[in-house]
Amino acid sequence: MLWGMCSTHDDVFSDGSWHFKLKAMEIPTNIIAKMVDADMVLLNLTDGTYYKLNTTGAFLWKELQKGVTPNQVALSLAERYTISAETARGDIDALLKDLHKEGLLKTETD
């Protein structure tokens, strides 16, 4: 399944650390995502590289596809795993930076 636009509105964490201050994130059309058990497997069709997101990463990916903001995902993860919202935000920020660096996520400035 190919993914299209992922609307996140203009979501910035209150401490200003949010790396992607943007109105939209896009999953490039050369990326295929599929659930395998509890994990999400991503395939870059251009170079054949596979990536695996754990259960938490898969949750983030699916929520962003629904249009849920990263901040809302952080609050859900904080409640679900009994961690601070700041910890969840930091983890989400790090994952989104990694996804962007690997070409699995585009920003409107790319």
C-alpha positions as CSV (number, residue, x, y, z in Angstrom):
1,M,0.0,0.0,0.0
2,L,1.4,3.4,-0.9
3,W,0.8,6.2,1.5
4,G,0.0,9.8,0.5
5,M,-0.2,13.0,2.5
6,C,-0.1,13.0,6.2
7,S,-1.6,16.1,7.6
8,T,-0.2,17.2,11.0
9,H,-1.4,20.8,11.0
10,D,1.1,23.3,12.5
11,D,2.2,21.2,15.5
12,V,5.0,22.5,17.6
13,F,5.8,21.3,21.1
14,S,5.5,24.0,23.8
15,D,9.2,23.9,24.6
16,G,10.0,24.8,21.0
17,S,12.0,21.6,20.4
18,W,9.8,20.3,17.7
19,H,12.0,19.7,14.7
20,F,9.4,19.7,12.0
21,K,7.4,22.9,12.4
22,L,5.3,22.3,9.4
23,K,1.8,22.0,8.1
24,A,2.2,18.6,6.4
25,M,4.4,15.6,6.3
26,E,4.4,13.4,3.2
27,I,5.2,9.8,2.9
28,P,7.1,9.5,-0.5
29,T,5.3,7.4,-3.1
30,N,8.4,5.1,-3.3
31,I,7.8,3.9,0.3
32,I,5.6,1.0,1.0
33,A,4.4,0.3,4.6
34,K,2.9,-3.0,5.8
35,M,2.1,-4.3,9.3
36,V,3.9,-7.6,10.1
37,D,2.6,-8.9,13.4
38,A,3.0,-5.9,15.8
39,D,5.7,-4.2,13.8
40,M,5.6,-1.9,10.7
41,V,7.9,-2.8,7.8
42,L,8.8,0.0,5.5
43,L,10.4,-0.7,2.0
44,N,12.1,1.9,-0.1
45,L,11.3,0.8,-3.6
46,T,14.1,3.0,-5.1
47,D,17.0,1.3,-3.3
48,G,15.4,-1.9,-1.8
49,T,16.2,-0.9,1.8
50,Y,13.9,-2.4,4.5
51,Y,13.2,-0.6,7.8
52,K,11.3,-2.0,10.7
53,L,9.4,0.1,13.2
54,N,8.6,-1.4,16.6
55,T,5.1,-1.4,18.1
56,T,5.5,2.2,19.3
57,G,6.9,3.4,16.0
58,A,4.1,1.6,14.1
59,F,1.6,3.4,16.3
60,L,3.1,6.8,15.5
61,W,3.1,6.0,11.8
62,K,-0.5,4.9,11.7
63,E,-1.7,7.8,13.8
64,L,0.1,10.4,11.6
65,Q,-1.6,8.7,8.6
66,K,-5.0,9.4,10.3
67,G,-4.1,13.1,10.7
68,V,-3.3,13.0,14.4
69,T,-0.7,15.5,15.4
70,P,2.7,14.4,16.8
71,N,1.8,16.3,20.0
72,Q,-1.5,14.3,20.3
73,V,0.4,11.1,19.7
74,A,2.9,12.0,22.4
75,L,0.1,12.5,24.9
76,S,-1.4,9.1,23.9
77,L,1.9,7.4,24.3
78,A,2.5,9.1,27.7
79,E,-0.8,7.8,29.0
80,R,-0.4,4.4,27.4
81,Y,3.1,3.7,28.7
82,T,3.0,5.8,31.9
83,I,5.9,8.1,30.9
84,S,6.1,11.9,30.8
85,A,4.8,13.8,27.8
86,E,8.3,15.3,27.5
87,T,9.9,11.9,27.2
88,A,7.3,10.9,24.6
89,R,7.8,14.1,22.6
90,G,11.6,13.6,22.6
91,D,11.2,10.0,21.4
92,I,8.8,11.1,18.6
93,D,11.0,14.0,17.6
94,A,14.0,11.6,17.3
95,L,12.0,9.1,15.3
96,L,10.7,11.7,12.9
97,K,14.2,13.1,12.4
98,D,15.5,9.6,11.6
99,L,12.6,8.9,9.2
100,H,13.3,12.2,7.4
101,K,17.0,11.5,7.3
102,E,16.4,8.1,5.7
103,G,14.0,9.6,3.1
104,L,11.0,7.8,4.5
105,L,9.3,11.1,5.4
106,K,9.3,14.4,3.5
107,T,8.5,17.8,4.8
108,E,6.9,20.7,3.0
109,T,10.4,22.3,2.8
110,D,12.0,19.4,0.9
